[in-house]
């Protein structure tokens, strides 16, 4: 099943769905399924898990509606299932003030696990923008990510793009109240 046939967006709305995507192993399994369907064995090989562990995590994702079986075939009397993402994009709810941001935590874990000798681009910029500029930049970043997602080729190595555009919390100066 090509990813073009998938719905555009799956909105995570339940506690079960949020628990499923919050787990780093399941996050990595969904990354494997992002561009093409895979079997439990293929997922286990790509993520570095035992088949039993891979099967357990995929079942949780399937129960939560985040992945689904898109094809089956018989191999030596056993039915082999191919799993794919339930949608092209998984949208998480805003974590709320003071709550952990699951997406960013998983992205940082993936960055930290990436080979140190590999090619990577990591930048941080502190900006001062009007609300209009803030909105425009967010839209441009999303359009750029969408453009390159459309250019993605499953035969090429994986690359991850994460961006966060936000207003940081207001800091109280050290030593108490500012006057």
PyMOL commands that set and color helices and strands:
alter all, ss='L'
color gray80, all
select helices_A, chain A and resi 3-5+15-22+24-32+40-47+51-63+102-113+131-151
alter helices_A, ss='H'
color red, helices_A
select strands_A, chain A and resi 7-11+67-75+78-85+87-91
alter strands_A, ss='S'
color yellow, strands_A
deselect
rebuild
show_as cartoon
